[in-house]
Amino acid sequence: MADFIKNIIGGNKASDTPAASADSDFADFANAPPPEPAAFQSASGGAPFGSAAPTGLPYTKWYNIHERYGLKDFRAEGIILAIIAVIFTLHFIGTKLNRTKAKAWIKAHASILAGEFAIVGFGGVPQADQDPEKMLKAKSLFEYATYATGRQNVAFMDVKLSLIKRFNPIMTLIETAMSFFLDSFTAPEDYIEAVIYPFDGKEAQIVPALPGGTELRSKDSKSSFDGFVFAVVNKDRMKQLRDERYDLSITFTKDNAKLPIWTTVMSESAEITDTLLTNELASAITKAGDLFDYLIISDQPVDKPKKMDETIPRKRLYLRYRLPSSNNYDDLAPLFAYFVRISDHLASSAHFRPEVLRKVKAVRDENVKQIQKIAEEEKAEERAAERDRAKKAKRDAELNALDAKAQKKYLEKEREKEIRKSSKRQTMRA
C-alpha cells in the first residue's frame, strides 16, 4: 500500500527497466530489430538488391503477352471473325448480283419505256436521253421499281422487280426447301410484275386541265372499253391463280391452237378471246417461252368482294414473267412492248355485242346478289340484337322500379312463361 501511494505522489524514481506490458504475449518482439530486405540474385546474374546496382523486378513470362498466349487461345474469336467475314462477303456479292440483274433489265427495256411514255422513273420531269439506271429505284436489296406515265390510253404503269435474296443464302435455302413440302410456299425466283392503269375514258378527271387543252382533245380519242376478264396463263400457275384471284375464278379455261401447249386461256366469252388473242400476242408469248407466267386484263377485284363498294369495276392490266439467268432479254422484250401497247387495241376493239355483255353481266349480278343477301342477313342480325337489347333494358327498368316482393312475383311469372313456351315447342315437335 505504501508503494502504491508513493507511485501516485512520485515518491519513487522511475525504474531503469521498463515495466512489463499488460499484453505480455508480444514481449519477445518488443526489442526485435527491424526487418531488412534479403539480397536477391537476378536472373541475368546482376548484383543483389542491397548493392549499388539498379533495382528491378524479376523476369517472368507473365509480363510478355506474346509468350503467355498463342493462336490456340484465340480459336473461338477466330471462328467468330471467320463467320462474320463470310456473312459480309456473301452479303456484298449477293447485293451486287441483284443490282447487276436489275440494271440489265432496265437497260434492255429503257428504249421501250422511253419511246412509249413521256416520263419514266420517279423524277417527275421529262428528260431527253435519260440514263437507264436512273429510271430504276431500289426499294430494298431484292426489290426494284420504276414508274411510267404520259401516254395515250394509259394513266400510268407500275413495274416491280422481285429478285432472289442472294445476300441471304440461308433464307433462300429454307424457302426452297419449304416449297417442296408446302404448296403455300413458292420457290424463290427472279420475276417482274407490271401493272397498267388505263384511263378508261376518265382523262378529264385524272389529267390536270391545261389552258387550251379542251380544244386539243379530239372526240375520237376516247380510251374506254367494255369490262371483262381475259387472261393467258402458264398452266403451272393456273390452279394457284384461280385459287388466289377472284377475277380469274369467274372465268372458264380453254386451250387455244394459237398458243403453245404449256399455256391456256381463261376468259368469260369465246368472242372476247377471239378479239384479244391476236397473232402478235401469241407470237410474243411463244417467243418468251416458259418464263412467261401470265397476262391478265380484268375489271374485277383480285380479292373476293365482301361489300357493295368493292364490286365497282376497276380496269387493270397485269403482266408477269420470270427473268432469265443469262440476262438476255431479246426473247422477252417483244412481250413487254406488246403489253405496253395493248391498251390501244382495247380502246379500239374491245367493244362487244350486247349478247356477250349480258352473259358477262349475269355472272357479276349473281355475285352481287350473294353479297346483298349476306349484307341483309347481317343487318337483320343487328336489328334483332338491337331489339333484344332494348327489350332487356325495358325489363331491367321495370324490375328495378318494384320492391322485393313484387320483384319475386315478376320473376316467377317470367319462369312460368318460359316453361309454357318450352312445353309448346316440345308439343309442336312431337
C-alpha positions in Angstrom: 0.0 0.0 0.0 2.8 2.4 0.8 4.4 1.7 -2.6 1.2 2.4 -4.4 0.9 5.8 -2.6 4.5 6.6 -3.5 3.9 5.9 -7.1 1.0 8.3 -7.1 2.7 11.2 -5.4 6.0 10.4 -7.3 7.9 9.2 -4.3 9.9 6.5 -6.2 12.1 7.1 -9.2 11.3 5.5 -12.5 13.0 2.2 -12.8 15.6 1.8 -15.4 14.0 -1.3 -16.8 10.6 -0.9 -18.5 7.6 -2.4 -16.8 6.1 -5.4 -18.3 3.2 -4.6 -20.7 -0.3 -5.8 -20.0 -0.1 -7.7 -23.3 2.9 -9.9 -22.3 2.4 -12.3 -25.3 4.2 -9.9 -27.6 7.0 -9.1 -25.2 9.5 -11.2 -27.2 9.0 -9.0 -30.2 9.3 -5.7 -28.5 13.1 -5.5 -28.8 13.4 -7.3 -32.2 15.4 -5.5 -34.9 13.6 -4.0 -37.8 13.4 -6.4 -40.9 15.8 -5.9 -43.7 15.2 -7.0 -47.4 17.1 -10.1 -48.3 19.5 -9.9 -51.2 18.2 -11.3 -54.4 20.2 -12.5 -57.3 18.6 -11.5 -60.6 18.1 -14.0 -63.4 20.7 -12.2 -65.5 23.3 -12.6 -62.8 23.3 -9.0 -61.6 24.2 -7.6 -58.2 21.9 -8.2 -55.2 19.3 -5.6 -54.2 21.4 -4.3 -51.3 24.3 -3.3 -53.5 24.7 -0.2 -55.7 23.3 -2.0 -58.8 19.9 -0.7 -60.1 16.9 -2.5 -58.7 14.1 -4.2 -60.8 11.5 -6.9 -60.7 12.5 -10.4 -61.7 12.0 -11.6 -65.3 9.0 -13.8 -65.9 6.7 -14.8 -68.9 3.8 -13.0 -67.2 4.9 -9.7 -68.5 5.3 -10.8 -72.2 1.8 -11.3 -73.8 3.3 -12.9 -76.9 4.8 -15.6 -74.7 1.8 -16.0 -72.4 -0.8 -16.6 -75.3 -0.7 -18.4 -78.6 -3.1 -18.7 -81.6 -4.8 -21.7 -80.0 -6.0 -19.4 -77.2 -7.9 -17.3 -79.7 -9.6 -20.1 -81.5 -13.2 -19.1 -80.6 -12.6 -15.5 -81.6 -11.0 -16.6 -84.9 -14.1 -18.7 -85.7 -16.4 -15.8 -85.0 -14.4 -13.4 -87.2 -14.3 -16.0 -90.0 -18.1 -16.4 -89.8 -18.6 -12.6 -89.9 -16.2 -12.3 -92.8 -18.2 -15.0 -94.7 -21.5 -13.3 -94.0 -20.3 -9.9 -95.1 -18.7 -11.4 -98.3 -21.9 -13.2 -99.2 -24.0 -10.1 -98.5 -21.8 -7.9 -100.7 -21.7 -10.5 -103.5 -25.5 -11.1 -103.4 -26.3 -7.5 -103.3 -24.1 -6.8 -106.3 -25.6 -9.7 -108.3 -29.1 -8.4 -107.6 -28.1 -4.8 -108.6 -26.5 -6.2 -111.8 -29.6 -8.1 -112.7 -31.9 -5.1 -112.2 -29.6 -2.9 -114.3 -29.6 -5.5 -117.1 -33.4 -5.5 -117.2 -33.8 -1.7 -117.3 -31.1 -1.3 -119.9 -32.9 -3.9 -122.1 -36.3 -2.2 -121.7 -35.3 1.5 -121.4 -35.8 2.2 -125.1 -39.3 0.7 -125.0 -40.3 2.7 -121.9 -38.7 6.0 -123.3 -40.4 5.5 -126.6 -43.9 4.9 -125.2 -44.0 7.2 -122.2 -43.2 10.8 -121.7 -42.0 10.3 -118.1 -40.1 7.3 -116.9 -38.8 7.0 -113.4 -39.7 8.9 -110.2 -38.2 12.2 -111.2 -41.5 13.6 -112.5 -39.9 15.6 -115.2 -39.5 14.6 -118.9 -35.8 14.2 -119.8 -34.2 13.6 -123.2 -31.5 10.8 -123.3 -32.2 9.8 -119.7 -29.7 7.4 -118.1 -31.4 4.0 -117.9 -30.1 3.3 -114.4 -31.8 6.4 -113.1 -35.2 5.1 -114.3 -35.0 2.3 -111.7 -35.3 2.8 -107.9 -34.1 0.3 -105.3 -36.9 -0.3 -102.7 -34.8 -2.9 -100.9 -31.9 -5.2 -101.5 -34.1 -7.5 -103.6 -36.9 -5.2 -104.8 -36.6 -2.6 -107.6 -39.3 -0.4 -109.1 -40.0 2.0 -111.9 -42.9 4.2 -112.9 -44.1 5.5 -116.3 -46.8 7.9 -117.3 -47.6 10.3 -120.1 -49.1 8.1 -122.8 -52.4 7.9 -124.7 -55.0 5.5 -123.2 -52.7 4.8 -120.2 -52.9 6.8 -117.0 -49.7 5.3 -115.6 -47.8 2.0 -115.2 -46.0 0.5 -112.2 -43.2 -2.1 -112.7 -41.7 -4.1 -109.8 -38.7 -6.4 -110.0 -38.6 -9.0 -107.2 -35.3 -10.9 -107.0 -33.9 -13.8 -105.1 -32.4 -12.9 -101.7 -28.9 -13.7 -102.8 -27.4 -11.7 -100.0 -29.0 -14.3 -97.5 -28.4 -17.8 -98.9 -29.6 -19.5 -95.7 -33.1 -17.9 -96.0 -33.1 -18.8 -99.7 -32.3 -22.4 -99.0 -35.0 -22.6 -96.3 -37.6 -21.1 -98.7 -36.6 -23.5 -101.4 -36.9 -26.5 -99.0 -40.3 -25.3 -97.8 -41.6 -25.1 -101.4 -41.1 -28.8 -101.8 -43.3 -29.7 -98.8 -45.9 -26.9 -98.7 -48.0 -25.6 -101.7 -48.4 -22.2 -100.0 -44.6 -21.6 -100.3 -43.2 -20.9 -103.8 -39.6 -21.4 -104.7 -37.5 -18.2 -104.8 -37.3 -16.8 -108.3 -36.5 -13.6 -110.1 -39.6 -12.1 -111.8 -41.1 -8.8 -113.0 -44.7 -7.8 -112.5 -46.1 -4.8 -114.4 -49.5 -3.2 -113.8 -51.1 -0.7 -116.3 -53.9 1.6 -115.1 -55.9 2.6 -118.2 -57.7 5.9 -118.5 -61.0 4.1 -119.4 -62.4 7.4 -120.6 -61.6 9.3 -117.4 -58.9 11.6 -118.8 -60.8 14.7 -117.7 -60.8 13.5 -114.1 -57.2 12.3 -113.9 -55.2 14.7 -116.1 -55.0 18.2 -114.8 -56.6 20.8 -117.1 -54.3 23.0 -119.1 -55.1 26.3 -120.8 -56.4 25.5 -124.3 -56.3 21.8 -123.6 -60.0 21.2 -124.2 -59.7 22.2 -127.9 -56.8 19.8 -128.4 -58.8 16.8 -127.2 -60.5 15.1 -130.1 -63.7 13.3 -129.8 -62.2 10.1 -131.4 -59.5 9.7 -128.7 -61.8 8.0 -126.1 -60.0 5.3 -124.2 -63.0 3.5 -122.7 -63.7 -0.2 -123.4 -66.1 -2.8 -122.2 -65.5 -4.6 -118.8 -64.5 -8.2 -118.9 -61.9 -10.7 -117.6 -59.4 -12.2 -120.0 -56.1 -14.0 -119.3 -53.4 -16.1 -120.9 -51.6 -18.0 -118.2 -48.9 -20.6 -117.8 -50.5 -24.0 -116.9 -48.1 -24.3 -114.0 -49.7 -21.2 -112.5 -53.3 -21.9 -113.5 -54.5 -23.6 -110.3 -52.7 -21.1 -108.0 -54.1 -18.1 -109.8 -57.7 -19.5 -109.8 -57.4 -20.0 -106.0 -55.8 -16.7 -105.2 -57.5 -14.3 -107.6 -61.3 -13.8 -107.5 -61.4 -12.3 -111.0 -60.0 -15.4 -112.6 -62.3 -17.7 -110.6 -65.3 -16.5 -112.6 -63.8 -17.4 -116.0 -63.7 -20.7 -117.8 -60.5 -22.3 -119.1 -59.9 -23.5 -122.7 -56.8 -24.2 -124.7 -56.2 -22.3 -128.0 -54.4 -23.5 -131.1 -52.5 -20.2 -131.4 -50.8 -20.7 -128.1 -48.1 -23.2 -127.1 -49.3 -26.3 -125.2 -48.0 -25.1 -121.9 -50.3 -22.1 -121.8 -54.1 -21.7 -121.7 -56.8 -19.1 -121.9 -59.0 -18.0 -119.1 -61.9 -15.9 -120.4 -65.6 -15.1 -119.9 -66.5 -15.5 -123.5 -65.2 -17.0 -126.7 -65.8 -13.8 -128.6 -63.6 -11.9 -126.1 -60.9 -14.5 -126.7 -61.1 -14.2 -130.4 -60.8 -10.4 -130.2 -57.9 -10.1 -127.8 -55.8 -13.2 -128.6 -54.1 -11.7 -131.7 -51.3 -13.3 -133.7 -48.8 -10.8 -132.4 -49.7 -11.6 -128.8 -49.5 -15.4 -129.4 -46.1 -14.9 -131.2 -44.7 -12.9 -128.3 -45.8 -15.5 -125.7 -44.3 -18.3 -127.8 -41.0 -16.4 -128.1 -40.9 -15.7 -124.4 -41.0 -19.4 -123.6 -41.8 -21.0 -120.3 -40.5 -17.9 -118.5 -43.9 -16.3 -119.2 -46.3 -16.5 -116.2 -49.5 -14.6 -117.1 -51.1 -11.7 -118.9 -54.4 -10.6 -117.4 -57.0 -8.0 -118.4 -59.6 -7.5 -115.7 -62.2 -5.1 -114.4 -62.8 -7.2 -111.2 -61.0 -7.1 -107.9 -58.2 -9.6 -107.0 -59.8 -10.4 -103.7 -63.4 -11.6 -103.4 -65.6 -8.5 -102.7 -67.5 -8.6 -99.3 -69.1 -5.2 -99.6 -71.1 -3.5 -102.4 -68.4 -0.8 -102.8 -65.8 -3.4 -103.7 -67.9 -4.6 -106.7 -67.3 -1.4 -108.6 -65.3 -2.3 -111.8 -61.8 -1.0 -111.9 -59.9 -2.0 -115.0 -56.3 -3.2 -114.7 -53.8 -4.9 -117.0 -51.2 -7.3 -115.4 -48.1 -8.9 -116.8 -45.6 -11.2 -115.1 -42.7 -13.2 -116.3 -39.5 -14.6 -114.8 -36.1 -13.1 -115.5 -33.6 -15.3 -117.4 -30.4 -16.2 -115.7 -28.3 -15.1 -118.7 -29.7 -11.5 -118.5 -30.6 -11.8 -122.2 -34.0 -10.2 -122.9 -34.1 -10.5 -126.7 -37.0 -13.0 -126.4 -38.9 -11.2 -123.6 -38.7 -7.6 -124.9 -41.4 -8.1 -127.6 -43.8 -9.4 -124.9 -43.2 -6.3 -122.8 -43.6 -4.0 -125.8 -46.9 -5.6 -126.8 -48.2 -5.3 -123.2 -47.4 -1.6 -123.2 -49.4 -1.1 -126.4 -52.3 -3.4 -125.7 -54.3 -0.5 -124.2 -54.6 0.9 -127.8 -56.0 -2.4 -129.0 -58.5 -2.4 -126.1 -59.7 1.1 -126.8 -60.3 0.4 -130.5 -61.5 -3.2 -130.5 -62.8 -4.2 -127.0 -66.4 -3.3 -127.7 -68.6 -6.4 -127.8 -72.2 -7.3 -128.8 -74.9 -6.8 -126.2 -75.4 -10.6 -126.0 -71.9 -11.1 -124.9 -72.1 -8.3 -122.3 -75.3 -9.8 -121.0 -73.6 -13.1 -120.3 -70.7 -11.3 -118.6 -73.1 -9.2 -116.6 -75.2 -12.2 -115.5 -72.2 -13.7 -113.6 -71.4 -10.3 -111.9 -75.1 -9.9 -110.9 -75.2 -13.3 -109.3 -72.2 -12.5 -107.2 -73.7 -9.1 -106.3 -76.9 -10.8 -105.2 -74.9 -13.1 -102.9 -73.2 -10.1 -101.4 -76.5 -8.3 -100.9 -78.1 -11.4 -99.3 -75.2 -11.6 -96.9 -75.4 -7.9 -96.1 -79.2 -8.2 -95.5 -78.7 -11.1 -93.2 -76.0 -9.1 -91.2 -78.4 -6.2 -91.0 -81.3 -8.4 -89.8 -79.0 -9.9 -87.1 -78.0 -6.4 -86.0 -81.7 -5.3 -85.8 -82.6 -8.4 -83.8 -79.7 -7.8 -81.4 -80.9 -4.2 -81.0 -84.4 -5.3 -80.2 -83.1 -7.7 -77.7 -81.0 -5.0 -76.0 -84.0 -2.6 -75.9 -86.3 -5.4 -74.5 -83.7 -6.2 -71.8 -83.2 -2.6 -70.9 -87.0 -2.2 -70.5 -87.3 -5.3 -68.4 -84.5 -4.2 -66.1 -86.1 -0.8 -65.7 -89.4 -2.3 -64.8 -87.8 -4.7 -62.4 -85.8 -2.0 -60.6 -88.9 0.0 -60.1 -90.5 -2.8 -58.0 -90.0 -3.7 -54.4 -88.6 -7.1 -53.3 -91.9 -8.8 -53.0 -93.1 -7.6 -56.4 -89.7 -8.5 -58.0 -90.1 -12.1 -56.7 -93.6 -12.3 -58.2 -92.4 -10.8 -61.5 -89.6 -13.3 -61.8 -92.0 -16.2 -61.0 -94.2 -15.1 -63.9 -91.2 -15.0 -66.2 -90.3 -18.5 -65.3 -93.9 -19.7 -65.8 -94.0 -18.1 -69.2 -90.7 -19.7 -70.2 -92.0 -23.1 -69.1 -95.2 -22.7 -71.2 -93.1 -21.7 -74.3 -90.8 -24.7 -73.9 -93.7 -27.1 -73.5 -95.4 -25.7 -76.6 -92.2 -26.3 -78.6 -92.0 -29.9 -77.4 -95.7 -30.4 -78.4 -95.1 -29.0 -81.9 -92.1 -31.2 -82.4 -93.9 -34.3 -81.3 
